[in-house]
Amino acid sequence: MADLSTTWECELLEQFSCLTAATEEELHLNASDTTSESSDNTTGVLHLSDEVLLVILRNLDPVSLLRLGSTCSLLFRVCSCNSLWTTHFQDSFGVSLSYTHARCPVTAKTAFRLVFMWRSLFRNIHCNRAFQEKLFVEIPLAPHKYWVQWLVLEEIVPLPSVRLPCSDVEKLWGITTDLFQDKLQEKTEDCDGLKFEWRELYHLALKHHGSVSLVFQHVLSQHQNKEHAELESMYHQYVQCRFQWLFTYWLFRQPTPYNKQLRSIFLQWKKHSKRKVATWGETLCDVRYLASLHPITKDYWRGRLARGNESMGIQTVANYFSMCKSLMAWILGRDWGRLKRRKVYEDTLEGVYLLLRRDMQETLIEHEHFWQVAKVQMTRVCALEETAANYVNWKMIETLPYYKLYLLSGNSVYLDHVQGFLRRKRIIRDWIYLEENVWARQLLPESLYTLLEFDTKISQESLHGDSVVSQLSRLMWLYLNSGQELYLEALKGMVLQCAQLCLDHLGTLQA
């Protein structure tokens, strides 16, 4: 099967999902109905002859042709020209259509549309349950004749051999009985049809018609007056659900040993609901929830990888988790604590995603590229961990804008900002531990005294509110981020004032 162009194929999926079959009347609309001579006699593209327009339109891809043809009836007529769409048919499917002596009774645009929808469904049959049911539901009998006729266009069909009456073989593909005389001799009286392998049918049709092009033209002529509502309906369903289907198939249909590995890697050091992942791979499994656990799988679920190309997108996802496996093995080989291992893993993955997010949206990212970026990110994460000195401070500095900026750029200026933040935090701790402030330490409430410790994390929640803890947290946060002495002096004044109020309260109680 010829591969379709990945640069515009995803857009064609959307275009064809809402495009209805063109009628003969639409193809011969009079351009004068919607276009008129402009009053200022300005010459524009609509004033060019059809021949000149065709020369220009040969440079457009199928998506651009569809878009331009939807603007007005004149351009719709020219953009539907057979010469344009036979070229795209050849480029996309490797088959040339002939319109000499009226060999192909359907327009090239209609032929392109029908074959594009069929090929899109067929190449993803492995994950399309609804399409599988259409083809497998009658086994051991043949599928419906409509689908059987399309299947002969494919040399490799993942279906068992089929029994067909001789009349059906002749009617569907024009294959004469002299090409399968040996089958007729083997036929028994109690059997209604002849047994064929799908590859055998394909080669019989090829032998009878003489070329793949003529086989296509015969099948298209047979479909000329048929309703394609079922094909269109299944195609629309495929367009809407293809990413979810392919992700589900990839996640749960791996070989058994790798499937267990993938589950472990997918959930490793990820906060998740045990109840929701307990049904992994089962019918009731919440696959949307699983996709939400990783930014890259969430992007794929929404069709945001590799310009919406599902095959390249899922390959990028596979390469990403291959990198995760290498990363996890490397981290587990280090003599680190549980918390450090988890934090290094999480921050490295976040950095890899942020750095490559734009590239992943455009093209396929290989495992080696992922791994090279991951190694750089690990180095930066470890540098930040050494700067933090302990896990509490590490969790606190991750909220700083400089933290992610250093991860993404590696610029030492941002690391200096982080170091300055922690240095100022130690200045506050050293001040409260001065001998002259012993009385204040003894009088301060536990919530305020703990806040001044070097190893205490300032949570984002504590910055909001009117409590004394919130006011002190805001002053500390302003000083730690700006380094301005004004905030440090205000903080010292507030701490001493609180200690004095506590002392006065104790004096009142003793009196």
Salt bridges, closest charged atoms under 4 A:
GLU9 OE2 - ARG123 NH2 1.84
GLU11 OE1 - ARG67 NH2 2.59
GLU14 OE2 - ARG242 NH1 3.79
GLU37 OE1 - HIS47 NE2 3.56
ASP50 OD2 - ARG77 NH1 2.78
GLU154 OE2 - ARG119 NE 2.91
GLU155 OE2 - ARG199 NH1 3.33
GLU155 OE2 - HIS203 NE2 3.30
ASP168 OD1 - LYS145 NZ 3.24
GLU200 OE1 - LYS183 NZ 3.18
GLU230 OE2 - LYS134 NZ 2.26
GLU232 OE2 - ARG113 NH2 2.47
GLU310 OE2 - ARG123 NH2 3.59
GLU310 OE1 - ARG242 NE 3.42
GLU346 OE2 - ARG342 NE 3.08
ASP347 OD2 - LYS343 NZ 2.58
GLU350 OE2 - LYS404 NZ 2.96
GLU362 OE1 - ARG307 NE 2.84
GLU385 OE1 - LYS340 NZ 3.36
GLU398 OE1 - LYS343 NZ 2.66
GLU398 OE2 - LYS395 NZ 3.27
ASP430 OD1 - ARG429 NH1 3.38
GLU489 OE2 - LYS492 NZ 3.96
